[in-house]
Amino acid sequence: MLNKDRFMWLFVFFDLPVKTKSERRVATSFRNFLIKDGYMMLQWSVYARVCNGQERVDKHMLRLQSVLPKNGSVRVLQITDKQYERMKILIGKRTIREKTKTEQLLLF
């Protein structure tokens, strides 16, 4: 079984313009890319995915950089699985997808 400390989380925070139809299309395309690439929505404009090791993090960073919109703001934060586990939810609860994401990787 893999060491749980090797799992890393990538958080993508973005604020994209959506005033025009073309801007909305770009923002939707970016969100769709995140979903297809295995990210889950934690909150509006906050997506996260778990990666098995730094090599996978680097791969997903390159993929993300290849689809960045021309306008707006996109930020990425990388944290360890242990740091993710210490996240406090002040109101609401973890989604089922959040709870199972790391567990699914442990099966492989």
C-alpha positions, 0 to 999 in steps of 0.5 A: 500500500502507498504511503499516505504522506505522498498524496498531494492536493492541488487547489485551483482558485479562479475569478474569470470575467463573465460579462459577455457571452464569449467570456462566459463560454471561456469560463465554462470551458475552463470549469469543464476542463477542471472537472474532466481532469479530475478536480471536484468543486469545493465552492464556487470557483474553488476546485481541488484534486488529489495527486499521487506524488510530486510527479503527478502534481507537476503533470497536472500543473502543466495541463492546467497551464496549457488551458489558462484563460487569457483574462481573469485570475487563476491561482494554484495552491499545493498542500499535502494530504495531512494538511488537507485533513486538518482543514476546518469546515466552519459551516456545512460538511464535506461532500461524499466526493471529498470523503472518497477521493483519497480512499479511491487512490489508496485502492490503486 
